[in-house]
């Protein structure tokens, strides 16, 4: 077994504790009167907080868990136009998704969103023919103004040369198109940082235990800090419920008789070690409506997803053995068996899609955002897609401007006057950042090539702040686990500058340790030691 390096200076680094202080943040939250309190720090709530702060509003945002701790960090990691929506005739939706995708990749987060080629295999007896899929991917690329090339059809031999794991039996052709992918939790954390830079006050691991009312109107919330048990309250002119799968739970705090407004669909994924290079992602039709993905992500292979009704406690959602069996069976349609061995699995996870209530199965439900106002004036927003999270934030802001009585409009800039393509923190060319990290490193050691590339594509120019920690304390340049690219400086940085409070915050969301299957008991114990030394 590999042993972990001892890092003697964890917790004693000069920058330790210089990041967000929970007690001070609680004092600010309790002592101020905010225009908007956003409850829920997933990507939807964070987007609203970011746009609201840009608009000049005094904004607070809290979450009972970690930022992006649930659904927002359990996605398929894709920034995409939604090829399958063409089948339902949603041409305008696909075009809008493409616009947001390309803005994210080009202007807002080029350091975090990466291009990805997709292969869509056509098998004998499959649900779609080559001509139909070829026309589909051409139309799909046309709706993005051919920004990712022209959708086309290639031969099975060409596709197999790029993806040795591709199953070629009965393979007739392969359609090709372009989309993007991301590390969802890193994009979420950078968006939280953007909201704070715009003036928002944020606190994770802070649970709403009740709502405050004035004259029958919701005017704030009572909270409990899950880290140390401290209780406090926040006053606000307006409360926005953006709690995702828990949206109806908070609605019932406002009105005990509130009818359900949403339904939940579980999407599970499996992550495996790669046995061969994957130069393209696979999007394989399973039936007329569903596609299963095989995605090269980091240096792993991610498979999924499922789509089934979920009626349990959102806090208990996980990937079951049945989910894993289904994902592996569906992947086997287009992936060779030797790449799907259970021995290769490093991680399995599940998230919940928040869908509008209504008849029919969840697989055919619309992926749209629902905004409603309760009897106490609290706004609730749920649903939507990762790709269009900025658009959803702007949509909610427009709704705030049109509320009866215009409680906020006099104090906020209209959405149309906000910067349309404001970049996230760290925006930079990842190749240039990686080059600088390697050129500037100490002659006798420091950050290696793999780690430099990893830092550049997860932090952008903020990677130089992590490199500075290593320069000041070389022990922080040691790998957290010898089989992964992460270094101890990232854990210190997550603690001091990215609101990490628990081992999971660091291993699953600030880094890729959990996804790689590297969050061993030893690693977690060392991280918990680091957190206690804050």
N, C-alpha and C positions, 0 to 999 in steps of 0.2 A: 504493500500500500504506500502511496506517496504521502510524505509528511508535509505539513504546512510550515512555511517559514515563520519563525517568531519575529514579530515586528515590535521591538521594544518601546518605540515612542508613541504608539497609538494612544490618543487621548492627551498627550502632552505637547502636541504640535502647536506652534504659536497661534495658528488660526482657529484652534479648537474653540467652539462656543461663540464664534463671532457671527454666526448666522442667526436666523430667526429664533428669538427666545420666547418660549411658550407663555411664561408668566407675564412678560411685557406685552405680548400680543393680546392676552386675555384682558389686561388692563385697558388697552386701546379699544377692544371690542365692547367692553362693558361701560366705558366712560364716554364714548361718542354716540351721536345719534346719526345713523346712516340713512341714506336715501333708499338703498336697496340691500337686503340681506338675501344672498343666494344660499340655499340649503342644498348641498350636493356638489361635490367636487369632481364629478366625472367630466368628460370632455364637453358635454352640453352645458352644464353649469359653469364650467370654467370659461367657455367661449362667451357666455352672457356676461360674466364678471369682467372679462377682458374688454369687451365692447362697451359695457356700461361705464367702466372706469375711463376709457378713452373719451366717452361722451361728457365727462365732467361730473358724474355722479359720485357720491361717497358710497363706496361699495365694500361690503363684507361678504366673505364666502367661508362656509364651514362644511365639514364632512365628518360623518360618524366613523369612517375608516380612513384609509389613506386616499390621497388624490389619485383618481383613476384606479382605485383599489378593487373594483368589481368588473362590471361589463366593459368599461373603457380600456382595460388592459387584458381582456380576454377575447379580442377580436381575431379575425383572420390576418391581421397586420397589412391589409390592403388599402390602397388609395386608388379607387377604380371607378369607371364610368357606369358599370352595371350592365354587362353584356346581356344577361338574361332578361333585362327589362325591355329589350327590343322585341322580344317575343310577345309581350303584352301590348305592344304599340306605344310604349311610353317614350317616344322619340325626344320630346322636350326635356323629360327628366334625365335621359342619358346625356343630352347635350349640356345641361346644367352641371351634371356630375363631372363631365369631362372638363368643363371650364374650371371648376374648383380644383380638380385634380392637377391640372397643369399650372394653375396659379400657385398651389402649394409647392409643387416640384421646382418651379422656376424662380419664384419670388419670395414666398413666405418661409419655406423650410427646405431649401435645396441641400442643406447639410443633414437632413433627417429623412427625406423622401427620395427613394431611388427607383430608377426605371427598371422594369421587369418584363421580359418577353414571355408570352403565354403560348403554349401549344394546346390545341383542342383536337384530340384524336377522334377519328371517325372509324368505327369498327363495323364489320359486317353484322347486320342484324341490330345495330344500335338505334337509338330513338331519333336520330337525325342523319340525313344524308350529307355527302360532301358538298354538293352544289348549294344546299340550303345554308350550311355553316360557312362556306366560302363567301356567299353573298352577305351573310350576317356580319362576319368580321370586316368585310370591306365597308359596309355601312357604318359599322362601329367606328372604324378609323376615320371615315369621312366626317362623322359628327365631332371628332376632335381635330378637324381641319388637317388630318394626316400628320399631326405633330409627332406621332410615334411611328411613322412609316405607313405603308399601305397594307391593310389586312389582306392575306393571301393564303393559298394552299400550297403545301410542300409535300414532297414524297416521304413515305415511311422511312426510307434509308437515311435521308438527310436528318430527319427528326431523331432517329435512333443514334446517329453519330454524335449529336449534341447531348442527348440524354440516354446514356447506356442502360438506365433502369427502365426504359420504355418497353412495354409488352408489345411485340410486333405480330403475334398470331392474329390473323383475321383483320389486321390493320389496313384500311383502304387508303387513307390520306390523313393529313394533319393540317388543320387551319391555324394560322398564326396571327396574333394581334399583340398590342402593347398596352400595358397599364403601369402602375407603380406600387411599391410596398414601403413599409415603415416599421419602426419599433414604436408601437402605439403608446406604451407607457412613457417613453422618452419624449415623444411629441406632446403628450399631456403635461408632463412636468415643465417643459419649456413654455407651454401656454400659460401655466400657473405663474411662471416667472414673468411672462409678458404682462399678465394682469397686475401683478404686484408692482412692476416698473411703471404701470399706468396709474398706480395709486390705490389699488385694492388692498384690503387687509384680509389675510387668509389664515385658517387654522384647520389642520386635519386632526383626526382622532378626537373630534368634539361632537358629541351626540346631542341632538335636539330631544329634550325630555318633555317639552310642552311649548305651547305658543302663548304669546302675550296678546291681550286684547284691550282695545280702547274704544268704548262705545260700540261694541260688537264687531269692530274691525281688527284684523290681525295686524299688530304693530311691533312684532319682534318675536323672540324665542328665548326659552330657557334652555341652557346647555350644561352638559357635564363633560369635563375633560377626561377622556378614557385613559390618559397616561398617568395622571396623579389623583384623579377623583375630584378635582376642584370644580365647583359649581359657579356659574355666572350667567348673565343674560345679555342680550343684544337688542337694542331698540332700532326700529327702522320704519320708514314711511311705507315701505312695500316689502313683502316677503315673496320670494320666488322659490317654489318647490321644484327642484331639479334632481330628485333623488332616484331617478331611474326605476328599478324594480320595486322600490319602496314608495313610489309616488302616492299610491292610495293609502298607505299607512299614515303619511303626513296629512293627507286630505281629511282623514277621519279624526285627526287632532283638531282640525278646524270645524268639522261637522261630523259628529258620530254617525249620522245616518247617510253619509255620502255613498252613492252607488259606485261600484267598481268602474273605472274608466279605461283600464288597460287589460291586456292578457300577455302572458310571457311565453316565449319560445326559447328552448335551450339549444345552444350551439356548442358542441364539444370538438376538441382538437387533440391530436396526438403528435408528439415531437419525437423524432428518431435521429440517431447518428447516421450520417451519410456514408455509404460505402463507395460512392463514385461521384464524379462531378455532375451537377445539374445546371446546365447553361440556360435552361428555360423552366418556367413553372408549367404544371399540367393542370388543365381545367377539363375534366372528363364528364360528359353528360351521363347521368345515371338513369334518368327517365325524361319525360317531356319537359319537366319544370326544374329539376334539381341538377346541380353540378357539384362534383367533389373535386377538391383542390389537392395537389401535391406541390408544395411551395419550397424552394430553396430559401431558407431564412437563417441569417447568420451563417454558421457552417453546419446547420442541421437541415432536416427535411420535415416540414410540417404538413400534416394531413388533416382534412376535415372539409366541411363541417356537417353536423347534424342539424335537424330543424324539427323539433317536436314540442308539443304543449308541455308547459311546466306549471305545476300548481302548488309546489312546496314552498318552504321558507327560502327566500332569495339568498340568505346567508349560508345555506347549506348546499347550494348547487355545486356539483362536481362531475367529473367525467367517470361514469361507471364502467364496469367490465363490459356491459352490453354496448355502451357507446363505443368503447375501444374496438370491440368485435365488429360493429357495424362500419366504423371508419376503415379498418383494415380490409374488410371484405369489399367495400366499395372502391378503395384504392387499388385493389387487385385487378380491377377491370383493365387498368392501363399501366400498372407498375408490377414489375417482376417480383416473384415471391421472395427472393433472397434479400430484397431491400425492405421487406415488411416484417422481418422477424421480430417477435416480441423482445428478444434479447437486445435489440437496438433502441428500444423505447427509453427515452430520458425523462419524459414528462408528459402528462395528459392534463388538460384543463377544460373548463367549461364556463361560458358566460350566458347571460340572458338578454335576448332581444325584447325590447319593450314595444308592443304592437297595439294599435287601436283596438278597443273592444268591438265585438261584432260576430256575426255568424261565420261558418266555414272553418276550414283548417288553417293553422298558423302558416303553413308553407305557402298559401296563396294570399295571406294578409298583406295589405299595403305597408311598405316601410316608410311611413310618413310621420311627421312631427305633429303632436297634438298639444294645443295650448287651451287651457280652460281657466275660468275664474270661479272661486268658491264664494259661499255666502258671506264670508268674512273678508273678502277682497284679496285673498292670497291667490297668486297665479301659480298654476301647475303646468309644467312642460315636460313632455316625455316623447321618446322615440327619435327617429332620424338615423342618419348614417354618418360614420366617421368622416368620410370624404367631404361631406358638406357641412362640417361643424361650424365653420366661419359663417356660412350662409344662415344657418340656424340661429346663431347668435344675433345676426343682424335682423332676422325675422322677429325674434322675441323683442328686440329693442324697438322695432316699429310698433309692435303690439303695446309696449309700455307707453309709447307716445300717444296712443289712441284710447287709453283707459278713460272711462267716464270721470269727469272732474279734472282730468289732466293733472294728477298729483305730482308728476315728475317732469313734465314737459318744459316748464319754465327754467329748470336747472340743467337741462341736458342739451347737448348739441344734437341736431338731427343726424340720423344714420348716414344720410347721403353726403354729409360734410366730413365724415371720418375717412382716414386713409384707407383705400381699398385693398392695398397689398402690403400692409405693414409686416415686416419680417419678424420672425421669432428670434429670441436671443441666440447669439452664437452664429448667426447666418454667415456662411463662408463657403468657399470651395473646399470640400473635404480633402481632395488630393493636395491642395496647397498647404492645408493645415498639417496633414501627415508628413509632408516633406519638411516643413519647418520644425516639427517635433523631432525628426530624426537628425536634421542638420544641427539643431541647437542643443542636442543632448550632450551630457558629459562624456569626454573621451574614454573614460574607464568604465562606462556602463550607463544605466538609465533606462529609458523607455525603448523597448525593442520594436521591430518592424510590425509585428502582428498587433501589439498593443497600440502603437501609434495610429494604425489604420482604424482600429476599433474606437479609439477616443475621437478621432476626427469625424467619424460617421455617427457618433452618438452625442457629441457635445458641440461640434463645429469649433468656432474660435474659443469657446470656453474651455476647450481642452488645454489651452495654454495655462489656465489657472490650475489645472490638475498637475501639469508638468512643473509648475512653480513649487507645488507642494513636494514633489519628488526631488527637485533641486535643493530645497531647504532641508529635506530629510530623506536621504536615499533609501532608507528602509521602506518607505511608502511606495517605492517602485517595484517591490516584490509582487509576484502574482498572488492573488487570493487563493487560487487553486492552480496547480501546475498545468492542468489540461484546458484552461480557459485564458482569454486575453486580459481579463480584469485585474487591476492592481489595487493595493490597499489605499492608495490616494483617492480612488473613486469612492470607497466606503467613507473615508473621512469627509470628503466633499459632500456626499449625500447627507451625512449627518449635520454638517455645519451650514450648508447652503441650499439643501433641497428637501428640507422638512422630514427627513427619514427618522422615524421613531422606533421602529421594530426591525427585527432581522428580515422579515418578509418584505418590508418596504425596500430594503437594500437588495436582497437576493432576487426578488421577483420583478421589481419595478424600476429601481435605479440602475440595476445591472441585469445581465442575462444568466446569472449563475444558476437560478432555479430551472430555467428552460433548458439549459445544457446538462442538467442533472448533476451539478457540481456543488449544490448547497448541502454538503455533508454535515453531520453533527459537529465535526471539528470546525468547519467553516462558520457555522451558525454560532458556536460558542465564542469564537474569536470576535465575530461581529457584535454579539451581545455585550462582550467585554468592552468593545469600542464605544458602544452606545452608552453604557453606564459611566464611561469616563468623560462624558460631555461636560 
